[in-house]
Structures are given as structure tokens and as C-alpha cells.
């Protein structure tokens, strides 16, 4: 006999673990499980409703023959008012600078590579 791991999730609003899988066929437990699944669905859907979210991630595969922008190019366009200039110092937009300060981004990482 294999021991099945119960499927649960933790909800911060209720501060407890909720089951999303019934251990038997009782109607009351089925209703509770369905309610818990709906709660989980709502939590996951609300997590997707974040305005102005940008995720910069990559493995470098776009740098080959594909010719896609590098992570640095994407960062440059997302943050700077003048991203395309190779000669002039870059000027961070006020909005980008506010976000960078709010999330406490380590600006020294940008300055170390000579781009700050």
C-alpha cells in the first residue's frame, strides 16, 4: 500500500492549510473541497492580475543565429530614456528610477560593468 501525500495549500487570509483533495466520499467534504479549489483558483488568478509587470529572464539562447535582443538590450530599453545611443551616457527614466529605488535594486551591479 502506498501512502498518498494529501494535496493542500496555505491561505494567508485564513492562516491555515486547506485540502483540495477528498480522503473519502462524504458529501460535506466534497463541498468543502470544491470551495477550497475555488479559493485556490481565485488566489492564482489574482496573482496574474498585476499591472505593468515585466519579467526579464533568459538563458542566452537568443544570442546565436536568431539575432534576438540580449538581456542587456531588453534592460536598456526598459529602463533608459535614450537606450539606443552608444556614445551618450544613458539617462534612466524617472519611472524606472523610482521602481529601481523601491525594490532596492543593487545599482552597483550596473556601475561595475561600466554602464552606470
ZAGUBA-481686 format. One record per residue: x, y, z of N, C-alpha, C in turn. Coordinates in Angstrom, 3 decimals. Layout:
<recs>
REC       n.xx       n.yy       n.zz      ca.xx      ca.yy      ca.zz       c.xx       c.yy       c.zz
REC          X          Y          Z          X          Y          Z          X          Y          Z
...
</recs>
This chain:
<recs>
REC       n.xx       n.yy       n.zz      ca.xx      ca.yy      ca.zz       c.xx       c.yy       c.zz
REC      0.850     -1.186      0.000      0.000      0.000      0.000      0.894      1.248      0.000
REC      0.625      2.157     -0.914      1.410      3.392     -0.979      0.713      4.475     -0.180
REC      1.508      5.260      0.495      0.970      6.404      1.231      0.843      7.579      0.275
REC     -0.369      8.071      0.127     -0.616      9.198     -0.761     -0.445     10.496      0.012
REC      0.304     11.417     -0.552      0.521     12.718      0.080     -0.713     13.573     -0.171
REC     -1.321     14.118      0.887     -2.524     14.934      0.695     -2.200     16.240     -0.031
REC     -3.084     16.651     -0.914     -2.902     17.905     -1.639     -3.576     19.020     -0.857
REC     -2.758     19.998     -0.472     -3.238     21.122      0.331     -2.552     22.394     -0.140
REC     -3.093     23.532      0.274     -2.430     24.807      0.063     -2.677     25.682      1.278
REC     -1.751     26.611      1.501     -1.845     27.502      2.657     -2.426     28.823      2.203
REC     -3.435     29.280      2.911     -4.022     30.573      2.601     -3.677     31.554      3.710
REC     -3.066     32.651      3.319     -2.649     33.653      4.304     -3.837     34.368      4.927
REC     -4.916     34.518      4.160     -6.076     35.224      4.705     -6.734     34.432      5.841
REC     -6.781     33.111      5.699     -7.377     32.282      6.744     -6.331     31.700      7.698
REC     -5.059     31.854      7.327     -3.927     31.386      8.149     -4.021     29.898      8.468
REC     -4.367     29.105      7.436     -4.428     27.655      7.653     -4.274     26.927      6.320
REC     -4.007     25.620      6.430     -3.899     24.755      5.270     -5.295     24.282      4.882
REC     -5.587     24.309      3.583     -6.879     23.849      3.087     -6.679     22.655      2.159
REC     -7.516     21.641      2.334     -7.459     20.446      1.479     -8.052     20.747      0.115
REC     -7.446     20.173     -0.923     -8.027     20.273     -2.265     -8.249     18.888     -2.851
REC     -8.202     17.883     -1.962     -8.440     16.510     -2.381     -9.158     15.794     -1.243
REC    -10.264     15.127     -1.552    -11.049     14.444     -0.525    -10.414     13.104     -0.170
REC    -10.499     12.749      1.116     -9.971     11.458      1.553    -11.046     10.374      1.513
REC    -12.316     10.780      1.469    -13.420      9.828      1.325    -14.537     10.480      0.523
REC    -15.680      9.846      0.449    -16.741     10.313     -0.438    -17.883     11.031      0.269
REC    -17.668     11.589      1.419    -18.731     12.286      2.121    -19.110     13.566      1.378
REC    -20.413     13.819      1.245    -20.900     14.994      0.516    -20.412     16.300      1.129
REC    -20.410     16.374      2.453    -19.967     17.606      3.118    -18.510     17.894      2.779
REC    -17.676     16.855      2.794    -16.271     17.045      2.474    -16.105     17.420      0.995
REC    -16.926     16.860      0.115    -16.862     17.204     -1.306    -17.158     18.685     -1.502
REC    -18.151     19.206     -0.802    -18.493     20.634     -0.904    -17.353     21.508     -0.395
REC    -16.744     21.093      0.706    -15.613     21.849      1.272    -14.427     21.832      0.310
REC    -14.144     20.688     -0.276    -13.031     20.556     -1.219    -13.272     21.448     -2.435
REC    -14.502     21.443     -2.940    -14.828     22.285     -4.099    -14.674     23.764     -3.757
REC    -15.099     24.142     -2.568    -14.938     25.529     -2.111    -13.461     25.887     -1.999
REC    -12.658     24.966     -1.463    -11.217     25.206     -1.337    -10.552     25.340     -2.712
REC    -10.979     24.522     -3.669    -10.429     24.614     -5.029    -10.770     25.963     -5.651
REC    -11.993     26.436     -5.413    -12.376     27.756     -5.923    -11.543     28.860     -5.289
REC    -11.267     28.739     -3.990    -10.413     29.708     -3.293     -9.022     29.722     -3.917
REC     -8.465     28.541     -4.163     -7.142     28.440     -4.778     -7.150     29.059     -6.176
REC     -8.186     28.781     -6.971     -8.308     29.370     -8.302     -8.301     30.895     -8.230
REC     -9.063     31.444     -7.287     -9.139     32.904     -7.135     -7.781     33.490     -6.748
REC     -7.065     32.805     -5.866     -5.732     33.277     -5.449     -4.785     33.295     -6.650
REC     -4.786     32.219     -7.422     -3.886     32.136     -8.578     -4.260     33.147     -9.661
REC     -5.548     33.333     -9.897     -5.970     34.325    -10.886     -5.626     35.741    -10.450
REC     -5.780     36.027     -9.170     -5.451     37.376     -8.701     -3.952     37.638     -8.802
REC     -3.140     36.585     -8.698     -1.693     36.750     -8.838     -1.317     37.153    -10.259
REC     -2.147     36.789    -11.222     -1.876     37.123    -12.621     -2.343     38.523    -12.991
REC     -3.089     39.169    -12.111     -3.638     40.482    -12.413     -2.767     41.601    -11.853
REC     -1.492     41.551    -12.168     -0.545     42.564    -11.718     -0.283     43.503    -12.889
REC     -0.675     44.770    -12.772     -0.453     45.692    -13.885      1.023     46.065    -14.021
REC      1.438     46.250    -15.242      2.788     46.737    -15.532      3.889     45.821    -15.012
REC      3.692     44.529    -15.098      4.708     43.584    -14.653      5.573     43.188    -15.844
REC      6.869     43.305    -15.682      7.809     42.890    -16.710      8.735     41.856    -16.095
REC      8.879     40.738    -16.760      9.784     39.698    -16.289     10.914     39.583    -17.297
REC     12.120     39.826    -16.841     13.294     39.702    -17.699     14.026     38.422    -17.317
REC     13.951     37.448    -18.176     14.645     36.197    -17.895     15.173     35.648    -19.212
REC     16.239     34.927    -19.131     16.793     34.380    -20.354     17.954     33.458    -20.085
REC     18.258     32.652    -21.087     19.351     31.706    -20.945     20.439     31.960    -21.971
REC     20.277     33.010    -22.764     21.291     33.325    -23.760     21.050     32.661    -25.100
REC     19.986     31.896    -25.231     19.747     31.191    -26.493     19.408     32.134    -27.632
REC     18.959     33.352    -27.311     18.597     34.294    -28.373     19.815     34.991    -28.967
REC     20.985     34.778    -28.408     22.173     35.489    -28.865     22.851     34.822    -30.062
REC     22.424     33.645    -30.425     23.041     32.935    -31.543     22.574     33.483    -32.880
REC     22.280     32.590    -33.800     21.867     32.963    -35.149     20.514     33.660    -35.165
REC     19.751     33.518    -34.121     18.414     34.115    -34.045     18.492     35.627    -34.139
REC     19.481     36.215    -33.493     19.665     37.665    -33.542     18.691     38.441    -32.670
REC     18.119     37.794    -31.697     17.184     38.470    -30.786     17.972     39.344    -29.810
REC     17.278     40.288    -29.152     17.992     41.153    -28.205     18.491     40.380    -26.997
REC     19.607     40.825    -26.470     20.155     40.211    -25.255     19.399     40.736    -24.046
REC     19.646     40.145    -22.891     19.024     40.623    -21.661     19.433     42.074    -21.411
REC     20.676     42.404    -21.702     21.139     43.778    -21.503     20.373     44.741    -22.407
REC     20.135     44.349    -23.677     19.375     45.198    -24.597     17.955     45.427    -24.073
REC     17.323     44.374    -23.571     15.958     44.497    -23.049     15.947     45.415    -21.828
REC     16.906     45.225    -20.925     17.010     46.088    -19.739     17.218     47.543    -20.164
REC     18.098     47.746    -21.118     18.428     49.078    -21.621     17.166     49.780    -22.144
REC     16.353     49.086    -22.938     15.127     49.677    -23.470     14.058     49.871    -22.401
REC     14.020     49.003    -21.399     13.001     49.098    -20.352     13.289     50.226    -19.370
REC     14.560     50.561    -19.162     14.944     51.467    -18.087     15.332     52.863    -18.566
REC     15.921     52.975    -19.713     16.530     54.243    -20.115     15.696     55.052    -21.099
REC     15.807     56.379    -20.976     15.121     57.287    -21.896     15.804     57.299    -23.258
REC     17.100     57.039    -23.292     17.863     57.052    -24.537     18.608     55.719    -24.698
REC     17.878     54.614    -24.884     18.525     53.303    -24.876     19.398     53.006    -26.081
REC     19.174     53.675    -27.189     19.833     53.281    -28.423     21.163     53.964    -28.664
REC     21.526     54.928    -27.828     22.759     55.664    -28.075     23.956     54.888    -27.540
REC     24.942     54.743    -28.376     26.152     54.036    -27.957     27.205     55.013    -27.447
REC     27.036     56.296    -27.720     28.038     57.294    -27.346     27.632     58.049    -26.089
REC     26.410     58.557    -26.067     25.937     59.359    -24.936     25.689     58.491    -23.706
REC     25.931     59.055    -22.519     25.587     58.323    -21.298     24.084     58.072    -21.264
REC     23.703     56.924    -20.760     22.278     56.605    -20.689     21.616     57.412    -19.581
REC     20.366     57.785    -19.803     19.577     58.511    -18.806     18.399     57.642    -18.402
REC     18.387     57.240    -17.141     17.266     56.441    -16.657     16.006     57.292    -16.634
REC     14.886     56.690    -16.998     13.619     57.410    -16.904     13.268     57.559    -15.424
REC     12.508     58.588    -15.111     12.126     58.845    -13.714     11.308     57.685    -13.155
REC     10.413     57.126    -13.972      9.585     55.998    -13.510     10.456     54.782    -13.214
REC     11.390     54.490    -14.116     12.267     53.334    -13.911     13.122     53.532    -12.666
REC     13.641     54.732    -12.487     14.471     55.014    -11.312     13.670     54.856    -10.020
REC     12.406     55.280    -10.038     11.553     55.132     -8.853     11.345     53.659     -8.517
REC     11.115     52.823     -9.536     10.932     51.389     -9.312     12.231     50.762     -8.807
REC     13.340     51.127     -9.432     14.643     50.595     -9.028     14.917     50.916     -7.559
REC     14.606     52.134     -7.136     14.804     52.520     -5.731     13.836     51.790     -4.809
REC     12.592     51.631     -5.263     11.583     50.991     -4.420     11.916     49.528     -4.149
REC     12.409     48.821     -5.167     12.727     47.400     -4.973     14.142     47.196     -4.432
REC     14.835     48.319     -4.207     16.192     48.289     -3.654     17.155     47.479     -4.532
REC     17.055     47.703     -5.848     17.953     47.064     -6.803     19.379     47.523     -6.534
REC     20.306     46.602     -6.555     21.707     46.918     -6.299     22.289     47.619     -7.528
REC     22.334     48.945     -7.477     22.805     49.739     -8.612     24.281     49.507     -8.908
REC     25.028     49.032     -7.937     26.464     48.826     -8.162     26.704     47.758     -9.226
REC     25.758     46.839     -9.432     25.946     45.815    -10.457     25.950     46.453    -11.836
REC     25.194     47.518    -12.007     25.164     48.228    -13.277     26.425     49.070    -13.438
REC     26.852     49.662    -12.355     28.023     50.548    -12.416     29.317     49.771    -12.629
REC     29.375     48.544    -12.138     30.596     47.745    -12.273     30.917     47.403    -13.728
REC     29.846     47.225    -14.542     30.120     46.870    -15.920     30.349     48.092    -16.818
REC     30.452     49.254    -16.213     30.752     50.459    -16.973     29.568     51.075    -17.659
REC     28.364     50.636    -17.297     27.187     51.144    -17.981     26.388     52.113    -17.142
REC     26.806     52.389    -15.916     26.017     53.218    -14.997     26.238     54.671    -15.106
</recs>
